Amino acid sequence: MSQQFDVLVIGAGPGGYIAAIRAAQLGFKVACVERWRNPKGDRVLGGTCLNVGCIPSKALLASSEHFEQVQSHLDVHGISVKSASIDVGKMLSRKDQVVGKMT
């Protein structure tokens, strides 16, 4: 079965998906071509930035910044935390949830 499109977007990374959305908003029939596959082998949109680059790294960075706040900056507010630890599994799970909401 063949289909016709007005716009074909190659790559659904940070530029591609925005271009596709805008073209659709303007009334064009749009198709996205993306070769990215997640670790399960499923095709997903977003490319490197969304799946393993910009977004996941920022999610992990946000978690580490919260840890650093607890360790170093809350005492000026009168908040003392005796023992803080990092649960890497939970950090990675949260990162995966953030990415999952965007794919």
Secondary structure, DSSP 8 states (H G I E B T S, - for coil): -----SEEEE--STTHHHHHHHHHHTT--EEEE---B-TTS-B-SSHHHHHTSHHHHHHHHHHHHHHHHHHHTSGGGT---S-----HHHHHHHHHHHHHHH-
